[in-house]
Amino acid sequence: MGWNTTVVILNDALHKIAEDPDFGKNVSDATLSLQGPPGKNSTHISSGYGSAAEVVEKHHADSTVVLAVGGNSATVLHQTLGWRHNDPQFQLQLLREMADKMGYTLRKKPQKRTK
């Protein structure tokens, strides 16, 4: 129930964020302004430091979003229904869906034979 939002905070800006009394409101405003499916847009937040953070995406809590984070930003790689991302079977489902989306299929490695 509810919604989740992914925010990337640039650690180099933490000192400015700590001094910014409007940062929380700016995060809220940026989150509320996001439109469209996850990963199709994002909103940068300044805090006396240019871009101090980025609201990357928001999604319903009944779904899971897989992200890649690096280079001061994040990219949505995949979204699916379901929220049990700590369950190994659901993790495998995510992996299979991502592979299929990119035109691949997964197969399990053969077990090594023991003598």
Order of alpha helices (4+ residues) and beta strands (2+ residues): beta-alpha-alpha-beta-beta-beta-beta-alpha
